[in-house]
Amino acid sequence: MIKYINITYQEYDNLSEEESKKPYCIEYVDGDKDWVVNDKLHREDGPAEIFEENCYWSLNGKYYSFEEFIKITPISDEEKILLKLKYS
């Protein structure tokens, strides 16, 4: 499982190119969140973007529907069931 560094958008915006390759959970002032790795939206255990009340699923910068994400994400069946209970 990837360990993300919690950071504000302002802090993320000031990172060097090398630093931006690390995994970050970026939190915006309004509470929205993005999970990024190598400067691309990426999260294997949940939505990579939470915007207002919407969730967006992404791996390596590519968006997926929830159903597609559940099929391809490299997490256990138990974790997939928990995601289905929480988000579907």
Secondary structure, DSSP 8 states (H G I E B T S, - for coil): ----EEEEHHHHHT--TTGGGS-EEEE-TTS-EEEEETTEE--SSS-SEEETTEEEEEETTEEE-HHHHHHHS-S-HHHHHHHHHHH-
